[in-house]
Amino acid sequence: MSPTTLSAGPEHGHVTFLGAGPGDPGLLTLRAVEALASADVLVAEHEVLDVVRQHARQGVSEVHTDTDPSQDPAPGTGAPQLTVVDGTSTTAAVPPVRDAAHLVMEAARGGRRVVRAVSGDPGLDTYAAEEMLACAAAGVPFEVVPGIASAVGVPAYAGVPLRDAQGADVRFVDARTASDRCWTEVGASDGTVVVSTTLDSVAAAAGELVSAGRKPDTPMTVTVAGTTTRQRTWTATLGTIAQTLKQLKVLPSPEGGRPVIAVVGERSAAAQRDQLAWFESKPLFGWKVLVPRTKEQAASLSDQLRSYGAVPYEVPTIAVEPPRTPQQMERAVKGLVTGRYEWIAFTSVNAVKAVREKFEEYGLDARAFAGIKVAAVGEQTAKALIAFGVKPDLVPSGEQSAAGLLEDWPPYDPVFDPIDRVFLPRADIATETLVAGLIELGWEVDDVTAYRTVRASPPPAETREAIKGGGFDAVLFTSSSTVRNLVGIAGKPHNVTVIACIGPATAKTAEEHGLRVDVMAPEPSVHKLAEALADFGAKRRAAAVEAGDPVTRPSERRPGARRRRSTT
């Protein structure tokens, strides 16, 4: 698609100046999510777009910076350069707009609803006030949706409360614009000081505070990439912060221009951070976890991994395609309508999707299941049915598998069951366990291929290199086929990568492919598998702390270090 052309029409739309918070998308307010859902255009810098775009409607146009966010604005612009592209296409080059306020107003013309998203809170943004004034002068209606300011949100995620029971004074300083008078005032205070600065300037800010009267031994914490899974926090004093960052090889660094939040003060709880650092102490904090499943299958699992602090990467290993000959499926769906079946059994979310698509093709809906008993192999399949409008009559009370389903399946009884036939839509490579079990219970089974599973296309080259080169901290294998297919399309995971398997059969397949299995789920459930990996991470972290070693991720291996076999 071509770049979006901003309307030059006379009608005024509406602008929402929205605070996107310090980086964690979960910190967006409910009002912010509502505004994003109705936006026609998003205006933001790259890193802010990454936070807000997931809540925008499909097809929204995006406006983002076309310069490196770590660099200063282009000379003479007074704001970052902005470029308009269509949100559904790849980035296209168009002439940069030099005036952000003018861009926002132009985007609103033609009655369009614009969301101008800024990092933190609009009230603290350098340019938002100017853009609001420009909208007011031009008669463009606008509203402000506050966000969590970085100077408040980042210390909370770093485990550094800004006030204690004594109610210490709290001062906020932007070191990039602070005057000598400002430093003198905060230096004369004994309260907590929250300094917004950059990584390579934090030592200079500490020096300003010492020169202004603060003691060199005043505690100080420095946090980079706050509220994200890249967050790192260092504890020192005003007098030692420069040496501490140098010893830890944080500086000098090509990323020295990254924004940081520093907290200074006797009462800033820097000494208590070991007990209060709730975010960075999550069991899988910062771990890159490979999830070899489709986006739809991995959604709830990825959410669970994020709750443990991990960064999930979804890599499909299986692609789903229609059966080569659709006639068998078509006859079975018609049989549902004509009363041929007593039961229909769904053994996967993909089976639900295949039947639903065939229903839509014939103009049918969930009402076609009237009078038919419906079984689901597990919770995820049941959820897919409920989303279709069908509440399953049978879900295994124990193990969520074909064997678990058979445990609860009633035997055929000609007195109570007027029809003895079961419709079983499933994959072309499914096992015969369920079919054999149903026949043994007295049922006739129409075993129908509803979809084919084929090996997915290889992931991008950088993902393949990360898999083979140790760029991932862990990989979750949820079936034997995910092991075979991942190795087939991307190569064998590096030996530093933690291998987690859903059960003994999957673990055996992994070992046959030369992989060392570190974690196994206590029962065959993807969520129990994620819990088991989190327990592994928690024990690994506790062992490092007890030994006095730095807490590192598996991918942060030391040169020459050999991986020990785990007994977890």
N, C-alpha and C positions, 0 to 999 in steps of 0.2 A: 504494500500500500504506500501511497505517497504521504509525505508529511502533512499533518493537519494544518489547514489554513485558518487562521483566526478570523472570526467574523468581524466585519467592519460595519455591521448594521447599527441602527440608532438605538435599538432597544437595550435597556440595561438589565442584566441578570442579577445575580446575587453572589457575594463572596463570603466565605466562612474562613476566618483566620483561626487555624486549628493548631493546638499544641500537641505534638506527637510524642512528647515525653523524652526520656534520656536514651532510649534504644530498645528496650524490651517491648515488643508489640502488645504484650498482655497488660501494659500500663495505660493503654488508650482508654479514655472514658466512654461510657455508654453513649453519651451525646456525640462524641467524636465518631463512633462507629455508625450512628444514624446519619450524620452529615456525609460521611464517605460513601455510604450506600446509595445516596441520591445525587452524587456529584457527576457532572458532565466532564469536568476538567480537573486534574490534579496539578498543582504547582508546588514543586519542592526540589530540594537538592537530592542527589542520588541516594545518600544514606537514609534520608527521611522517607523517600519513596518506598524503600525496602520495608519500612515499618508499616506504612499505611495502605499500600496497594492491595494487600490481601483482603481488605474490607471493602474495596471499591467494586462497583458493578462491572460486568464484562463489557469491554468495548470503550471504557472511559479513556479519554485522551490524557496523556501525561506530559508534564512540562518539567524538565530536569536540567541540572547544570551540565554543560559540555566541557567543563574544566575539572582538573583534579581538585576534590574538595579540600585537600590539605594545603592548597596554594592560596595566596591572597587573591582577592577579586581583581579583575582586569583593571588596569589604570583608567581612572576617569569614570568608572561605572557606578561606584558607590554601592554595588551589590554584585553577587555572583552572576556570571553570564548564564542565560537560560535559553533552552532550545525546546521547541515544541515537536513532539513525535506522537504518532498514533499508538495508543496503549496496546493494540493487538499486533503490532508489527515490530520489526527490528528497528534499532535506532537509525534514524536517517539524518544526514547533515543538512541543516538549513541555516541561513544567516542568523547569528546570535542577536538576541534582543538586549539592548544595553541598559534598559531601564526596567527593573523588575516591577515597579508600581504600574508603569504603563502597560506591561505585559498582562498583569493581573486584570486590569480594567478592560483591556482588549478581549481577553479570554471570556469575560463576563457578558460581552455584547451579544445580541441575538437571543437574549433571555436565558443564557446558559448559567448553570450553577457551578461555581468555582470553589474548590477547597484549596486554600493556601496553607500548606502544612509547614510548620517550622519545628526545629528540634527544641525540646524542653517546653517552655511556655511562651506564648506570643508576647506577653507583657515584658519579657526579659530579652526578646530578640532585638538585635541591632537595627534591623530594617523594617520590622513589622509595623511599628508606629508610623513611619513615613508612608508606607503603603496604605494604611488605614486613612491617614489624612488626605492622601491623593484620591482615594475612593470617595470620601466625604465631599471633597471639593468638586468632584465630577458627578456627584449625585448617584453614585453606585451604592446601593444598600449593602450593608455588611453586618456580620455578627462575629463575636469572639468566643471560641470554645477553649477554655484554659486547659493546660496540660501540666504534668508533673515536671517541675524545673529540675534540670540536671544537678544543680547544687544541693538539692534536697533528696532526690531519688537515688543518686549514686552513693552518697554516704550510707543511706539505709541499706542498700544491697551490699555494701562493703562491711557492714556490721559496726558502723561508727555512729552512734547516736550523737546528735548535735547539742542536746541539752540533758541535764541530769536533774536530780531532785532539788538541787540548789538553784536551778533556773538561771544558769550562766547566760550572759549576753552572747548573741550570735551575730557576727558580721559577715557580709558577703562581699568579695572583692573579685573583680575581673582584672587579672594582672596585665592583660593586654592593653587596657585603657586606663589603668589606675594612675592617679597623679601622686606627686610627692606628698601632698597634704593628706591624701587618702591613706597612704602607707603610714604616715605619722600617727593618724588617728587610731588605726587598728593596732599599731605597735604599742600605743599607750594603754590599750585595753588589756584586761586579763581574761577576756572571754574567748569563746571559740571563733576561729576565723576559717571561712570556707573560701578557698582560692580557686578560681577557674583560670587555668593556664595551659601550657603545652608541656610535653614531656621534657623537651630540651631546655625549657625555661623555668622548670620548677625549682632548680637550685638557686637561680637568680631571685625568684620570688621569696625563697627562704632567707636569702641574704638581705633583702629589703626589710623583712620583718625583724631580723636581728639588728640591723642598723637603726631601725625605728624604736628599739627598746625591748624586744622580746628576748628572753634568755635562750642561748643556743641549745640547752638541753630540753626545750619544750617539745613534747611529743608531736609527731607529724605522720599522717598517712597519705599516700598518693595512690589514686586509683585510675587506671586507664581502661577504656572500653566498658565503662560501668553499665550495669544492668543487662549485659549481654553475656553469652557463654565464652566470650574472649576476655572477660574481665580479669584483671590482675591487680592486686593491691600490695604495696610495700609499706612497711612500718619503720620509721627511723626518728630522728630529731631534726630540728632546724639546722643544727650544726653538722650533722652526719649524713643528711639525705644525699648530697652530691657523691660522697664516697660510697654509700650503700648502693646507689644505682650503678656506679662504675664497677664495684666488686661483683655485682650480680649480672654484669654485662648487659644491663638494660640500656646504658648509654656508653659511648656514642652509638647511635642507631639511625638507619635511614628513615625510621618511623618517628624520629624525635619531634616532629611537628604535630603529633597526635594530641588532641585535647585531653586533659586530665583534670580531675577534681582532687584538690589537696585539702585536708582538714588539719588545723593546727590548734592546740590548746591543751592545758592540763586536764580539763574535764571532758575532752573529746572521746574518752573511752578507748584511746589507741591501745592502752595496756590490756584491755579486756577483749581485744579483737579475736583472740583464739576461741573465746566462748560465744562471741556474738556474730562471727562470720558465717551466717546461715547459708548464704548463696554459694560462695566458693567452696563450701564443705559438702555440697551435695555429692552423692556417691559416684556419679558419672560426670562430674562437672567438666565441661569442655571436651568430653570424649566424642570423637567422630565415629558414629556407629552406622555401619552399612546394613541396610534393610533390603534384602533381595526380594521385594514384592512390588506389585503394581501400586500406583498412588492410591487407588481406591481401597485396596486391601490393607495398605500400610497406615492409613490415616490415624486410627485409634492407637495403634502400636507406636507410631511416631510421637503422638501427643503424650503417651505414657513415658517414653524415653526422655522427652523434653522436661517432664516433671522431675526427672532425676538429674537434670542439668546437662544431658547429652545433646549432641547435634546430629539428628538422624539424616541419612542420605538414602533416598529411595531409588533403588536400581532394579527395574523389572527384569526378571530372568525368564518369565513365561509370557507368551502372547496368546490371547484367546481369539480363535477364529470360528466361523460357522462350520457345521458339518459339511463334508463334501457332497453328501446326498441329503437334501432337506426333507424328502418325502416321508421318512419315518417319523420325524418330529412333527410334521404337519398332520399326519394321521392321529398321533397321540393327542395333540392339542384339540383336534376336533372331537376325539373321544371324551375329553374332559367335559365338553359342552353337552354331549349326547348321553352322559351318564354311564360311561364304560367302566369308570374306576371308583373304588371305595376310598383309596388313599392316593396321595402323591407325596413322594419323599424327596426333599432337597438336601443334597450333600455338600453344597458349596454356595457361596454368594454368586459365583459365575453361573450356576444352574438357575438360580432365581432370575438373574439378568437375561439369560437366554429365553426362558419361558415368557418373561415380561415383554421382551422385544417381539416374540412371535404373537403374543396377545395383541400388542399395538398394531402389528401388521394386519391382523384380522378385525381390528376395531373392537376388541374385547377389553374388559377391565377386570378388577378383582371380583366382581359379582359372579364371574364364571366359576369361581370356586365354591359357590353355594352348594351345600349337601355333600361336599367332599372333605374328608379328613386330611389335614396337612401336617407333615412332619418336617422338622429341621434338625440337622445334625449338630448344631451348636448355636451359641448366642449371636455370633456375627451373621450367620445365615438367617436366624430368626429376626434380627433387626432389619435385614434386607427385605424380608417378607412383610414386616410391619410397615416399612416405608412404601411398599406396594399396595398396602391396604388389607393385608391378609394376616390374621393372628394365628400362628401355628397351634395345632392341637397337641402336638407331642414334641418336646425337646428333651434330650437325655438328662436325667437327674444326676448322673455320674459323669463318666468319661465322655467328652465331646468328640465322638468318633463313630464310625460305622458299627463297631462292636458295642459302644455305649448305647447307640440307638436301638440295636437289636435286644439289648438287655430290657428295655422298657416297651418294646413293640408287642402288642397283644397277638396271640395266635388267632388264626382264622376260626370263626365260630359261625356255622351256617344259620344258627338261630338268630344271632344278633347282627350278622353282616350279610345284607342282601346281595352284595357283589364281592367276589373273591380276588379282584385284580388290583394291582398296585402299579402306578406310573412312576418310573424312576428315571428322570432326566439327569444326565451326568456327563463327565468328560470321557473322551475316547480312550484314555489310558487308565481309567479308574479300576480298582481291584474288584474281584468277584465276591468279597466278603459279605456285603449287604445282600446281594442277590441270592447267594446260597442260604443265608440265614433266613430270609423271608420265605423261601421255598420250603425250608424245613419247618417253618411255623404254619405251613398250609396255604400260603398265598401264591397266586399266579403273578408273575412280574413281567411288565413290559419294560425291558431294559433298553433305553433309548439314548443314542448319542446326541446330546443337546449342543455340544460345542467341542472343538478340538483345542488341545493345548500344544503349542509349538514353542520352540526355543526363541526367545526374544532377540532382537538385534543387539550387537555389542554396544556398551555404553561409550561415551566420548573417550578419546585417547587419554585425557588427563585423569579421568576416573580409573581407567585400566592401570595406568602407571601408579596411581595412589594405592590401588589394591595390591599390586605386586611389589611395590616399593616400601610398604609399611606406613602409608599415609593415613590408614584407618586404625582406630584403637580397638575396635571390635566388629564382628560380623555376626548377625543372627541368622541361623539356618532353621527354617520352619518346616522343611521336608527334605527327603532325599533328593528330590528333583531340583530343589533350589541349590543344593551342593553341586550336583552334576552340571546344571546349566550355568551357574556363575563361573565355575572353573572353565567351562567350555567357551563362554563368550568374553570372559575378562581375565582369565588366568587364576593361578592359585594365590590366596592371600599370603602375605609375608609372615614369617614365623614369629614376629613380635605381636601380631594381631591376635586378640583374644577371640577364640572360637566358641560360640554358644549354640547349642543344639536343642531342639524341642523334645527329643526322645532318643531311646537307644538305637532305633533303626537309622535315624538321621545321623547320629554320632558314628555308627559303623560305616556309613557311606563316606562321611568326612575323613575318617581314619584311612579308609581304602584309597582316598585321594591324597594321602600323605599329610593330612592336617592333624594337629594336636588339639584335642577337645578339652577346653578349660572349664566350661560351664554346661550343665544339663538341667533342663526344667524338671521340677519334681513331678509334674503331670503335663500331659500334652496340650498345652495352652500357650498361645503367643504371649499372653499377659503374664503368665507364670514364668515364661522364659525371660521376659524383660525384668521381672522381679528378681530372678536368679542372677542375672547380670548385674543388677544394682547391688545385690548382696555381695557379689564378688568384688565390685568396685569399692564398697564400703570397707571390706576386710583388707583390701590392698592399701587403701588410704590409712586405715588405723595402724597397719603394720609399719608403714613409712613414718608416721608420726611417732610411734613408740620407739622406733630405732633412731629417731632424730634426723631422718633423711628428708630431703625435700619431697613434697607430694608431686609426682609427675604422672603423665598419661603413658600408656604402653608405647605409643608412637614416639615419645620423647626418649628414646633409648640412648644410652651413653655409647660412644664409639668403642667398639670391641666387646661390649657387654653381651653375654649369652643369655638367652631366655631360659628360665627355669621351668620345669614341668610343674603344672599346678595340680594340687590334690583337691581343689574345690569341685 
